Amino acid sequence: MRQEAWALEAGAGTVIAVALITSISLMLTLLLSVTNRWVEQGRLDALAENAAIAGADSLRGLTTGAPCDVARQVVLSGSANIISCSIIETDLLIQLEQSGLTAKSRAGEAIH
C-alpha cells in the first residue's frame, strides 16, 4: 500500500512554526539586550556629566566642598564607581564605571 504525498508531510508545519517562533524569540531577546545596554550607557553618561558639573561648581566656589568629594556624592546616588577624578586648571575630569560600562566627562569654566 502506497502512502499519499500529503501524508508524508504530516507535522512539517509544526516544526516550521516552532523554528520560526524560536528564531523570532532569539532576535527579540538580542534586541532587548542591546537596547538595555544602550540605555544603561546613556544613564551612566548623564551621571558622569552631572558629577563633573557638580565638581566644577565646587571648583569655581559656587558650592562648598572639595570638587572630587562633591562629584563622588553625585556618583554614589547613581550607584556607580569613580575610576578617576582629576583637576586640570579650571576643569574637572571624571571617569565612571558601572556594570562593565565606562563614561567620561569634563566640566569647567566656559571659554569666552
NULORO-319962 format. One line per 5 residues: number of its first residue (from 1); their letters; for each residue x, y, z of N, C-alpha, C. Coordinates in steps of 0.1 Angstrom, whole numbers, padded with zeros to 4 digits. Layout:
BEGIN
NUM	A	X/Y/Z/X/Y/Z/X/Y/Z | ...
***
This chain:
BEGIN
1	MRQEA	0008/-0012/0000/0000/0000/0000/0009/0012/0000 | 0006/0021/-0009/0014/0033/-0011/0008/0045/-0003 | 0017/0053/0004/0012/0064/0011/0010/0076/0002 | 0001/0084/0005/-0001/0096/-0003/0010/0106/0000 | 0013/0116/-0009/0024/0125/-0007/0021/0135/0005
6	WALEA	0008/0138/0007/0005/0147/0018/0006/0141/0031 | 0005/0128/0032/0007/0120/0045/0021/0120/0049 | 0031/0121/0040/0045/0121/0044/0049/0134/0050 | 0041/0145/0047/0045/0158/0052/0037/0162/0065 | 0030/0152/0071/0023/0155/0083/0032/0159/0095
11	GAGTV	0029/0170/0101/0037/0176/0112/0048/0185/0108 | 0050/0187/0095/0061/0196/0090/0058/0210/0093 | 0045/0214/0093/0041/0228/0096/0044/0231/0111 | 0042/0221/0120/0045/0223/0134/0060/0226/0136 | 0069/0218/0129/0083/0220/0130/0087/0234/0125
16	IAVAL	0082/0238/0114/0085/0251/0108/0080/0262/0118 | 0068/0261/0123/0063/0271/0133/0071/0272/0145 | 0076/0261/0151/0084/0261/0163/0098/0268/0159 | 0103/0264/0148/0116/0271/0144/0115/0286/0142 | 0104/0290/0136/0101/0304/0133/0099/0311/0147
21	ITSIS	0091/0306/0156/0089/0312/0169/0102/0313/0177 | 0110/0303/0176/0123/0303/0183/0132/0313/0178 | 0133/0314/0165/0142/0324/0159/0138/0338/0162 | 0125/0341/0161/0119/0354/0164/0122/0357/0179 | 0120/0347/0188/0123/0350/0202/0137/0353/0205
26	LMLTL	0146/0346/0198/0161/0349/0200/0164/0363/0195 | 0159/0367/0183/0161/0380/0178/0156/0391/0188 | 0144/0389/0193/0138/0399/0202/0147/0399/0215 | 0151/0388/0220/0160/0388/0232/0173/0396/0230 | 0179/0393/0218/0191/0401/0215/0189/0416/0213
31	LLSVT	0178/0419/0207/0174/0433/0205/0172/0440/0219 | 0165/0433/0228/0162/0439/0241/0175/0440/0249 | 0184/0431/0248/0197/0431/0255/0205/0443/0250 | 0206/0445/0237/0214/0456/0231/0207/0469/0235 | 0194/0470/0235/0187/0482/0238/0189/0486/0253
36	NRWVE	0189/0476/0261/0191/0478/0276/0205/0483/0278 | 0215/0478/0272/0229/0483/0273/0230/0497/0269 | 0224/0500/0258/0224/0514/0252/0218/0524/0262 | 0207/0520/0268/0200/0528/0278/0209/0530/0291 | 0215/0519/0295/0224/0520/0307/0236/0529/0304
41	QGRLD	0241/0528/0292/0252/0537/0288/0248/0552/0288 | 0236/0554/0283/0231/0568/0284/0229/0573/0298 | 0225/0565/0307/0223/0569/0321/0236/0571/0327 | 0246/0563/0324/0259/0565/0330/0266/0577/0325 | 0264/0580/0312/0270/0592/0306/0264/0605/0313
46	ALAEN	0250/0604/0315/0244/0616/0322/0249/0617/0336 | 0251/0606/0343/0256/0607/0357/0270/0613/0357 | 0278/0609/0348/0292/0614/0347/0291/0629/0344 | 0282/0634/0335/0281/0648/0333/0276/0656/0345 | 0266/0650/0352/0261/0657/0364/0272/0658/0375
51	AAIAG	0280/0647/0376/0290/0647/0386/0301/0657/0383 | 0305/0657/0370/0315/0667/0366/0311/0681/0368 | 0298/0684/0365/0293/0698/0366/0293/0701/0381 | 0288/0692/0390/0288/0695/0404/0302/0697/0409 | 0311/0689/0405/0325/0691/0410/0331/0704/0404
56	ADSLR	0328/0708/0392/0333/0720/0386/0327/0732/0393 | 0314/0731/0397/0308/0742/0405/0315/0744/0418 | 0319/0733/0425/0327/0734/0437/0341/0740/0435 | 0347/0736/0424/0360/0741/0420/0360/0756/0418 | 0349/0761/0412/0347/0776/0410/0343/0783/0422
61	GLTTG	0339/0776/0433/0335/0782/0445/0320/0785/0446 | 0312/0779/0437/0298/0781/0437/0291/0773/0447 | 0297/0761/0451/0292/0753/0462/0304/0750/0471 | 0301/0745/0483/0312/0741/0492/0316/0727/0491 | 0328/0724/0495/0333/0710/0495/0344/0709/0485
66	APCDV	0352/0698/0486/0363/0695/0477/0356/0690/0464 | 0361/0695/0452/0355/0691/0440/0352/0676/0437 | 0362/0668/0440/0361/0654/0437/0351/0647/0448 | 0351/0653/0460/0342/0648/0470/0327/0651/0466 | 0325/0663/0461/0312/0667/0456/0308/0658/0445
71	ARQVV	0317/0656/0435/0314/0647/0424/0311/0633/0429 | 0318/0628/0439/0316/0615/0445/0302/0613/0451 | 0297/0624/0457/0284/0623/0463/0274/0621/0452 | 0275/0628/0441/0266/0627/0430/0267/0612/0424 | 0279/0607/0422/0281/0594/0416/0275/0583/0425
76	LSGSA	0276/0585/0438/0271/0575/0448/0256/0574/0447 | 0249/0585/0444/0235/0585/0443/0230/0577/0431 | 0239/0574/0421/0236/0566/0409/0242/0552/0410 | 0248/0549/0421/0254/0536/0423/0265/0532/0413 | 0273/0541/0409/0284/0538/0400/0297/0540/0408
81	NIISC	0308/0536/0402/0322/0538/0408/0330/0548/0401 | 0338/0556/0408/0347/0565/0402/0360/0558/0399 | 0364/0558/0387/0377/0553/0383/0387/0564/0385 | 0384/0576/0381/0394/0587/0383/0386/0600/0384 | 0392/0609/0391/0387/0623/0392/0399/0632/0393
86	SIIET	0401/0641/0384/0413/0649/0384/0409/0664/0380 | 0417/0673/0385/0415/0687/0382/0427/0692/0373 | 0423/0698/0362/0433/0703/0353/0429/0718/0351 | 0437/0727/0357/0435/0741/0356/0421/0744/0362 | 0411/0748/0354/0398/0751/0359/0388/0741/0355
91	DLLIQ	0392/0729/0350/0383/0718/0346/0384/0706/0356 | 0373/0700/0357/0372/0687/0364/0370/0676/0355 | 0378/0666/0355/0376/0654/0346/0373/0642/0355 | 0363/0635/0351/0358/0623/0358/0356/0611/0349 | 0359/0599/0354/0356/0587/0347/0349/0578/0356
96	LEQSG	0338/0572/0351/0330/0563/0359/0329/0549/0353 | 0326/0539/0362/0324/0526/0357/0312/0520/0364 | 0304/0512/0357/0292/0506/0363/0288/0494/0353 | 0288/0482/0359/0284/0470/0351/0292/0468/0339 | 0304/0471/0339/0313/0469/0327/0313/0480/0317
101	LTAKS	0305/0490/0320/0304/0502/0311/0312/0513/0317 | 0318/0522/0309/0325/0533/0314/0320/0546/0307 | 0322/0557/0314/0318/0570/0309/0328/0581/0314 | 0331/0590/0306/0340/0601/0309/0332/0614/0307 | 0336/0624/0315/0330/0638/0313/0340/0648/0318
106	RAGEA	0339/0660/0313/0347/0671/0316/0339/0683/0318 | 0341/0691/0328/0333/0703/0330/0342/0714/0337 | 0339/0726/0334/0347/0737/0339/0341/0750/0335 | 0350/0760/0336/0345/0774/0332/0343/0774/0317 | 0334/0782/0313/0331/0784/0298/0343/0792/0292
111	IH	0346/0789/0280/0356/0796/0273/0350/0808/0266 | 0355/0819/0268/0349/0832/0261/0355/0835/0248
***
